[in-house]
Amino acid sequence: MAIVTWNQLEASLAQLRAHVVDPRAGIFGPRSVAWQIGADLGLFIGGGRAALLQLAHPFVAHAIDQHSSTRGDVVGRFQRTFKNVFAMAFGELDDAFTAARRVHAVHAHINGTIAAQIGGWPAGTRYHANDVDALRWVHATLVDTTLVVRERLFGTVPVDLKDRYVIEMNRFAALFGIPHTMLPDSWAAHAAYMARMIASDRIAVAPCAREMAKFLVGRGVAHQPPLGRIGEAVTHALLPPRIAEQFDLRATPRRAAAGLAAFGALYKRLPRFAIAIPAAADAHRRLAGQGPSRFAAWTERQLFSLATRATGT
């Protein structure tokens, strides 16, 4: 097990700082592909996919199960996670670094043991939230899900654009201290890593992961909410079949197709300002010398309200 230490994180941040042209724009900036294809609300239809892919790694599942209040506070954890993610992706450089250090410090106290054998992980395997291989997997699921959602909404993304996105997102990985030598230098390298991991016994759904997944799609309450049923159908459609099957997600192709079609039709008709991730909208305003947007704040509240209605919590 290789664990990212505090000193390794600081070295990674220092190297990243040396390559940032405008600290006010953060690690990406408005001209980046990351902001072009990863800064609108369309990505939220892939939230379930990314979350379940991450939970399919036993280290991630056991860390959350044994050290988090996810089942009792699904929406609260959603808010805390995205507060850090958005600070890293859209905040000024110092804000991104503060969030990176905060996440690392929390992770430093999260470790334990996998009690029973899961896939290729024997009983008694020690896990750590700052394990570099687990961090790499989590990062890769975010990159992969963004591109899967873009292609569902708009059709095939050109390979050169996917290459640029994958390479840019290596800056985001640096915020977790993931060594550059472990990261892909092209879309093909990323896709090969994902295929290899999904086919391996390193990715296997533990019972605790399956239980948490039920809460995420609203099956942790007496009656699954309608939004939960749609979310489950869409997530099933977006996930690799092997993973969806291991999570025991219910396959409802018609519901998934209807949900994706309805969302896509509405999404394409709305003006860009209305579909911007609130943190991204505020980042553009910040760079223009303007204060935070009231509309963005309202949008953020609606997102968390939808999460509450989908999970029934």
Residue, then its C-alpha position, 0 to 999 in steps of 0.5 A: m500500500a502506497i499512501v500519499t503523505w503530507n509532504q508528498l501533497e505539498a510537493s505536488l501542490a508546489q509543482l502545480r503552482a509553478h505551472v499556473v499562469d493566473p492564480r485568480a483563475g485557479i488550476f484551469g481557467p476560462r479557456s480550459v477544456a475542463w471549464q468548457i465541458g465540465a462546468d454545467l449542470g448536465l454533469f449531474i445526471g452522471g452523479g450516480r454513475a460516478a458515486l457507484l463506480q467509486l463505491a465499487h472500489p472496496f477501499v472507498a466503500h469501507a472508508i465511507d461505511q466505517h467513517s462517514s454518516t452517508r446513510g443518515d445524511v446523504v444530502g449533507r455528504f453530497q454538499r460537503t463533497f461538492k463544496n471541496v470539489f468546486a473549490m478545487a475546480f473553480g476557486e482561486l489557486d489558494d482556495a483550491f489548495t486550501a480545499a486540497r489540504r482539508v480533504h487530505a487532512v480528513h483522509a489522514h484519519i480514515n483507515g481500517t480493515i476489510a473484514a471479509q474477502i471482496g474480489g481480489w482483496p483478502a479478509g484483513t486487508r488494510y485500507h487508507a483513504n489516502d491510498v494512492d491507487a484508490l485516489r487514482w481510481v476516484h479521480a479516473t471515475l470523475v474524468d470518465t463520467t464527465l465524458v460519458v455524460r457529454e457524449r450522451l447529451f451531445g454525441t461523440v466528443p472528438v478524440d483530440l478534445k478528450d485528449r486535452y481534457v484528460i491531460e488538463m484533469n491531471r492538474f486536478a489529480a495533483l491536488f490529491g498528491i497523485p504522482h504524475t507518473m501514474l496519470p494518463d497522457s491521452w484519452a486512450a491511456h485513460a480508457a485502457y486503465m478504466a477497462r483494465m480496472i473494471a475487468s479486474d478483481r480489484i473492483a468488486v462491490a462489497p455488501c456495504a457498498r450495495e447497501m449505500a447504493k440503495f440510499l443514493v437511489g432512494r431505496g433506503v426509505a419505505h417508498q422509493p421517490p419518483l426521482g429516485r426511480i428515474g435516477e436509478a434507471v439513468t445510473h443503470a444505463l450509464l454504468p458498465p453492465r458488470i458494475a450495475e449488475q453487482f449493485d443490483l440496480r433495477a434495469t428499466p430501459r424505457r424509464a432511463a431513455a425517457g429521463l435522458a431524453a427529457f433532460g436532454a431536450l430541456y437542457k439544450r433549450l436553456p440559456r448557458f447562464a441557466i445551466a452553469i454550475p453555480a461555482a463556475a458561474d461565480a468563477h466567471r463573475r469573479l474574473a470579471g470583477q463582479g460579486p457572486s450571483r444570486f441566481a447561482a446561489w438559488t440554483e445551488r439550493q435547488l440542486f440540494s433540494l432535488a437530491t433530497r427528493a431523489t433520496g427521500t431523506 
